[in-house]
Amino acid sequence: MTKSPIKSLCVYCGSRAGDDSIYAETAKKLGESLAETGTRLVYGGGKLGLMGITAGTVRDLGGDVFGVIPKFLVSVEGVLEGVDHIEVDSMHERKMRMFEESDAFCVLPGGIGTLEEIIELLSWVRLDLHRKPLILCNVKGYWDPLVKLLHHVVDEGFAAKELKEDLIVVSSPEEVMPAACERMLCARA
């Protein structure tokens, strides 16, 4: 096992698996990487979609998983068996707890909730509320429209040019942990 300077990685991703099997493969490979490096997965607590695949893979390989799920979603998404989790009262509480439990963040493909989570984290970086690494796993170019939009926001003068550097874009799950570790080590220097 290769130890990582990142003890906990929060993964934001879909509660659906998407239509292309590459998304599920990506979630599984990221889970394998986390288990291999001894990095705890912090995630949204559900058992469905890419969330369930990532967490289930980490769990099945003997890794550490911590889920945070709002009570109202337990009946919708279910809770993955055999992992540590807590139930909270609201989405806001869920996001804050996930943030507090994590050293870095990775975004896999997902829907509107995933999009909202990464935008909020980027906003917090711009407000100097945190400097934790933000990794966008842009498998199959899934997040290309978001990256283009963020560049447009900067190019039109609505955000500082540093916004383009706040989000580290990688194209495969194998690149996530090295990119997060590099950003964390650079931030400490």
TORFI-624442 format. One record per residue (C-alpha): residue in three letters; x, y, z negated. Coordinates in steps of 0.5 Angstrom, whole numbers, padded with zeros to 4 digits, always signed. Layout:
% TORFI-624442
ALAXYZ ...
//
This chain:
% TORFI-624442
MET+0000+0000+0000 THR+0003+0007+0002 LYS+0001+0012-0003 SER-0002+0019-0001 PRO-0001+0025-0005 ILE-0009+0026-0004 LYS-0012+0022-0009 SER-0019+0023-0007 LEU-0022+0025+0000 CYS-0029+0027+0001 VAL-0032+0024+0008 TYR-0038+0028+0011 CYS-0042+0024+0016 GLY-0048+0022+0019 SER-0053+0017+0015 ARG-0054+0014+0022 ALA-0049+0011+0026 GLY-0050+0014+0033 ASP-0051+0011+0039 ASP-0044+0009+0041 SER-0041+0004+0037 ILE-0034+0008+0037 TYR-0037+0012+0032 ALA-0038+0006+0027 GLU-0031+0003+0029 THR-0029+0010+0027 ALA-0032+0010+0020 LYS-0029+0003+0019 LYS-0022+0005+0021 LEU-0022+0011+0016 GLY-0025+0006+0011 GLU-0019+0002+0012 SER-0014+0007+0012 LEU-0017+0010+0005 ALA-0017+0003+0002 GLU-0010+0002+0005 THR-0007+0009+0002 GLY-0011+0008-0005 THR-0015+0014-0003 ARG-0021+0014-0007 LEU-0027+0016-0002 VAL-0032+0021-0005 TYR-0038+0021+0000 GLY-0046+0022+0000 GLY-0048+0016-0004 GLY-0052+0013+0001 LYS-0052+0006+0005 LEU-0054+0008+0012 GLY-0050+0010+0018 LEU-0043+0012+0018 MET-0044+0014+0011 GLY-0045+0006+0009 ILE-0040+0004+0014 THR-0034+0008+0011 ALA-0036+0006+0004 GLY-0038-0001+0005 THR-0031-0002+0008 VAL-0027+0002+0003 ARG-0031-0003-0002 ASP-0030-0009+0001 LEU-0022-0008+0002 GLY-0022-0007-0006 GLY-0022+0001-0005 ASP-0025+0006-0010 VAL-0031+0009-0008 PHE-0035+0015-0011 GLY-0042+0017-0009 VAL-0046+0023-0010 ILE-0054+0022-0008 PRO-0060+0027-0010 LYS-0065+0023-0013 PHE-0070+0024-0008 LEU-0066+0021-0003 VAL-0065+0014-0006 SER-0071+0012-0004 VAL-0070+0014+0003 GLU-0062+0012+0004 GLY-0061+0007-0001 VAL-0055+0006-0006 LEU-0049+0002-0003 GLU-0049-0004-0008 GLY-0042-0005-0012 VAL-0039+0002-0012 ASP-0039+0008-0017 HIS-0044+0013-0016 ILE-0049+0018-0019 GLU-0055+0021-0018 VAL-0056+0029-0018 ASP-0062+0033-0018 SER-0061+0037-0012 MET-0057+0038-0005 HIS-0053+0044-0008 GLU-0051+0040-0014 ARG-0049+0034-0010 LYS-0045+0038-0005 MET-0041+0042-0011 ARG-0040+0035-0015 MET-0037+0032-0008 PHE-0033+0039-0008 GLU-0030+0038-0015 GLU-0028+0031-0014 SER-0024+0032-0008 ASP-0017+0034-0006 ALA-0019+0034+0002 PHE-0025+0033+0007 CYS-0026+0030+0013 VAL-0032+0030+0018 LEU-0034+0025+0022 PRO-0039+0025+0027 GLY-0046+0027+0024 GLY-0052+0031+0024 ILE-0055+0037+0022 GLY-0053+0036+0014 THR-0046+0034+0016 LEU-0046+0041+0020 GLU-0048+0045+0015 GLU-0043+0042+0010 ILE-0037+0043+0014 ILE-0039+0050+0016 GLU-0040+0052+0008 LEU-0033+0049+0007 LEU-0030+0054+0012 SER-0034+0059+0009 TRP-0031+0058+0002 VAL-0024+0058+0005 ARG-0025+0065+0009 LEU-0028+0067+0002 ASP-0021+0065-0001 LEU-0025+0060-0006 HIS-0021+0054-0004 ARG-0015+0052+0000 LYS-0017+0044+0001 PRO-0015+0041+0007 LEU-0021+0040+0012 ILE-0020+0035+0018 LEU-0025+0034+0023 CYS-0025+0028+0026 ASN-0027+0029+0033 VAL-0027+0022+0036 LYS-0030+0022+0043 GLY-0030+0030+0043 TYR-0036+0030+0039 TRP-0035+0036+0035 ASP-0032+0040+0042 PRO-0038+0044+0042 LEU-0037+0046+0034 VAL-0030+0048+0036 LYS-0032+0052+0042 LEU-0037+0056+0038 LEU-0032+0057+0032 HIS-0027+0060+0037 HIS-0032+0064+0040 VAL-0034+0067+0033 VAL-0027+0069+0032 ASP-0026+0072+0040 GLU-0032+0076+0039 GLY-0029+0079+0033 PHE-0034+0076+0027 ALA-0029+0072+0024 ALA-0021+0073+0022 LYS-0017+0069+0027 GLU-0014+0065+0021 LEU-0021+0061+0022 LYS-0018+0057+0028 GLU-0013+0054+0024 ASP-0017+0053+0017 LEU-0020+0047+0021 ILE-0015+0041+0023 VAL-0018+0038+0029 VAL-0016+0030+0030 SER-0018+0025+0035 SER-0018+0019+0031 PRO-0019+0016+0024 GLU-0011+0014+0024 GLU-0009+0021+0024 VAL-0014+0024+0019 MET-0010+0022+0012 PRO-0003+0024+0016 ALA-0006+0031+0018 ALA-0009+0032+0011 CYS-0003+0030+0007 GLU+0001+0035+0012 ARG-0003+0041+0010 MET-0003+0039+0003 LEU+0004+0039+0003 CYS+0005+0045+0007 ALA+0000+0049+0002 ARG+0004+0047-0004 ALA+0011+0050-0001 
//
